Amino acid sequence: MITLTRLNDTRFVINADLIRTVEERPDTTIVLINGETFIVKESMEAVVAKAIEYARTVRAFKP
């Protein structure tokens, strides 16, 4: 799970495993595998970095 910020400054958590695409249009837009869309304040690079860190953390806990 990664924490992100909506354009109205509310924070929320999203399951990074469900992210299909991340684009800058110019706002950062995240599309999940179910088609749900979120627009966030973080840059595309920041979202990708958070998703990578999340994946590394999950893999570190697996035997």
TORPA-4810 file (N, C-alpha, C, O; in nm, 3 decimals):
<nodes>
NODE_1_0.085_-0.118_0.000_0.000_0.000_0.000_0.089_0.124_0.000_0.192_0.128_0.068_M
NODE_2_0.049_0.225_-0.076_0.124_0.350_-0.080_0.030_0.466_-0.047_-0.088_0.464_-0.082_I
NODE_3_0.084_0.566_0.019_0.007_0.683_0.057_0.026_0.793_-0.046_0.139_0.826_-0.083_T
NODE_4_-0.085_0.849_-0.093_-0.082_0.955_-0.194_-0.173_1.070_-0.150_-0.245_1.059_-0.051_L
NODE_5_-0.168_1.181_-0.224_-0.245_1.300_-0.190_-0.331_1.343_-0.308_-0.281_1.364_-0.418_T
NODE_6_-0.461_1.355_-0.283_-0.552_1.406_-0.387_-0.527_1.555_-0.408_-0.455_1.618_-0.329_R
NODE_7_-0.583_1.612_-0.512_-0.563_1.754_-0.541_-0.622_1.845_-0.433_-0.580_1.959_-0.419_L
NODE_8_-0.720_1.793_-0.356_-0.779_1.874_-0.248_-0.706_1.855_-0.114_-0.758_1.890_-0.008_N
NODE_9_-0.585_1.798_-0.121_-0.497_1.777_-0.006_-0.538_1.665_0.088_-0.479_1.651_0.195_D
NODE_10_-0.637_1.584_0.053_-0.670_1.470_0.137_-0.578_1.354_0.099_-0.550_1.330_-0.018_T
NODE_11_-0.531_1.285_0.202_-0.441_1.172_0.179_-0.522_1.043_0.176_-0.624_1.031_0.243_R
NODE_12_-0.475_0.948_0.096_-0.540_0.818_0.089_-0.434_0.713_0.058_-0.322_0.744_0.019_F
NODE_13_-0.474_0.588_0.076_-0.383_0.476_0.054_-0.437_0.393_-0.061_-0.557_0.368_-0.071_V
NODE_14_-0.347_0.351_-0.148_-0.386_0.272_-0.265_-0.299_0.146_-0.270_-0.182_0.149_-0.232_I
NODE_15_-0.356_0.038_-0.316_-0.281_-0.086_-0.332_-0.199_-0.075_-0.460_-0.254_-0.073_-0.570_N
NODE_16_-0.068_-0.067_-0.445_0.020_-0.047_-0.560_0.015_-0.164_-0.658_0.045_-0.147_-0.776_A
NODE_17_-0.024_-0.282_-0.612_-0.034_-0.398_-0.700_-0.147_-0.384_-0.802_-0.149_-0.456_-0.902_D
NODE_18_-0.239_-0.293_-0.778_-0.354_-0.276_-0.867_-0.334_-0.166_-0.972_-0.423_-0.142_-1.054_L
NODE_19_-0.220_-0.100_-0.971_-0.195_0.009_-1.066_-0.167_-0.047_-1.205_-0.080_-0.132_-1.223_I
NODE_20_-0.244_0.002_-1.302_-0.222_-0.036_-1.442_-0.130_0.066_-1.510_-0.031_0.029_-1.572_R
NODE_21_-0.165_0.197_-1.497_-0.083_0.300_-1.560_-0.072_0.422_-1.469_-0.158_0.447_-1.385_T
NODE_22_0.036_0.497_-1.489_0.056_0.626_-1.424_0.099_0.721_-1.535_0.196_0.695_-1.606_V
NODE_23_0.026_0.832_-1.549_0.055_0.929_-1.655_0.054_1.070_-1.599_-0.008_1.097_-1.496_E
NODE_24_0.123_1.160_-1.667_0.114_1.303_-1.635_0.041_1.370_-1.751_0.088_1.368_-1.865_E
NODE_25_-0.078_1.430_-1.719_-0.163_1.485_-1.826_-0.210_1.627_-1.805_-0.320_1.646_-1.856_R
NODE_26_-0.161_1.724_-1.749_-0.034_1.737_-1.678_-0.040_1.686_-1.535_0.065_1.656_-1.477_P
NODE_27_-0.162_1.676_-1.474_-0.168_1.621_-1.338_-0.139_1.471_-1.344_-0.168_1.405_-1.445_D
NODE_28_-0.084_1.419_-1.237_-0.053_1.276_-1.233_-0.183_1.197_-1.219_-0.258_1.216_-1.123_T
NODE_29_-0.207_1.109_-1.314_-0.329_1.030_-1.318_-0.292_0.883_-1.306_-0.209_0.831_-1.381_T
NODE_30_-0.357_0.816_-1.211_-0.334_0.673_-1.188_-0.459_0.598_-1.231_-0.570_0.634_-1.190_I
NODE_31_-0.442_0.496_-1.312_-0.552_0.411_-1.353_-0.526_0.272_-1.297_-0.419_0.214_-1.317_V
NODE_32_-0.625_0.218_-1.226_-0.613_0.085_-1.169_-0.660_-0.021_-1.269_-0.719_0.012_-1.372_L
NODE_33_-0.632_-0.146_-1.239_-0.669_-0.254_-1.331_-0.820_-0.267_-1.348_-0.867_-0.324_-1.447_I
NODE_34_-0.898_-0.214_-1.252_-1.044_-0.218_-1.265_-1.100_-0.095_-1.338_-1.221_-0.081_-1.351_N
NODE_35_-1.012_-0.006_-1.384_-1.053_0.113_-1.457_-1.073_0.236_-1.372_-1.092_0.345_-1.425_G
NODE_36_-1.069_0.222_-1.239_-1.086_0.337_-1.150_-0.967_0.432_-1.168_-0.853_0.388_-1.182_E
NODE_37_-0.996_0.563_-1.166_-0.893_0.664_-1.191_-0.878_0.756_-1.070_-0.976_0.794_-1.006_T
NODE_38_-0.753_0.790_-1.041_-0.721_0.884_-0.933_-0.627_0.990_-0.987_-0.534_0.958_-1.061_F
NODE_39_-0.650_1.115_-0.949_-0.559_1.224_-0.983_-0.493_1.268_-0.853_-0.560_1.298_-0.755_I
NODE_40_-0.359_1.271_-0.854_-0.284_1.298_-0.731_-0.184_1.411_-0.751_-0.149_1.447_-0.863_V
NODE_41_-0.139_1.466_-0.636_-0.041_1.576_-0.639_0.101_1.529_-0.668_0.181_1.602_-0.725_K
NODE_42_0.132_1.405_-0.627_0.267_1.354_-0.645_0.302_1.343_-0.793_0.214_1.322_-0.877_E
NODE_43_0.429_1.356_-0.824_0.474_1.341_-0.963_0.467_1.194_-1.004_0.459_1.105_-0.919_S
NODE_44_0.471_1.170_-1.133_0.472_1.034_-1.184_0.593_0.959_-1.127_0.581_0.843_-1.087_M
NODE_45_0.708_1.024_-1.124_0.829_0.961_-1.072_0.815_0.924_-0.925_0.862_0.818_-0.882_E
NODE_46_0.749_1.009_-0.847_0.729_0.981_-0.704_0.636_0.862_-0.684_0.660_0.779_-0.596_A
NODE_47_0.531_0.853_-0.764_0.438_0.740_-0.753_0.511_0.610_-0.789_0.496_0.510_-0.720_V
NODE_48_0.588_0.613_-0.896_0.663_0.494_-0.936_0.762_0.454_-0.828_0.776_0.336_-0.796_V
NODE_49_0.832_0.552_-0.770_0.929_0.522_-0.663_0.860_0.460_-0.543_0.912_0.366_-0.483_A
NODE_50_0.743_0.511_-0.506_0.669_0.454_-0.393_0.624_0.312_-0.424_0.629_0.225_-0.337_K
NODE_51_0.579_0.288_-0.546_0.535_0.154_-0.585_0.652_0.056_-0.583_0.637_-0.059_-0.539_A
NODE_52_0.767_0.099_-0.629_0.886_0.013_-0.627_0.927_-0.018_-0.484_0.957_-0.132_-0.452_I
NODE_53_0.928_0.083_-0.399_0.964_0.062_-0.259_0.866_-0.033_-0.191_0.906_-0.119_-0.112_E
NODE_54_0.738_-0.018_-0.221_0.636_-0.108_-0.167_0.665_-0.252_-0.210_0.661_-0.343_-0.128_Y
NODE_55_0.693_-0.272_-0.338_0.720_-0.407_-0.389_0.843_-0.467_-0.324_0.845_-0.586_-0.290_A
NODE_56_0.946_-0.387_-0.305_1.067_-0.436_-0.238_1.038_-0.477_-0.095_1.088_-0.579_-0.047_R
NODE_57_0.957_-0.398_-0.026_0.922_-0.430_0.112_0.842_-0.559_0.120_0.868_-0.642_0.207_T
NODE_58_0.748_-0.577_0.030_0.667_-0.699_0.029_0.755_-0.821_0.002_0.741_-0.924_0.069_V
NODE_59_0.844_-0.812_-0.095_0.932_-0.924_-0.127_1.029_-0.956_-0.014_1.067_-1.072_0.003_R
NODE_60_1.069_-0.856_0.063_1.163_-0.878_0.173_1.102_-0.962_0.283_1.174_-1.029_0.356_A
NODE_61_0.969_-0.962_0.296_0.902_-1.037_0.403_0.866_-1.180_0.361_0.824_-1.259_0.445_F
NODE_62_0.881_-1.214_0.234_0.847_-1.348_0.189_0.964_-1.442_0.216_1.080_-1.406_0.195_K
NODE_63_0.933_-1.564_0.262_1.041_-1.662_0.292_1.109_-1.714_0.168_1.200_-1.796_0.177_P
</nodes>
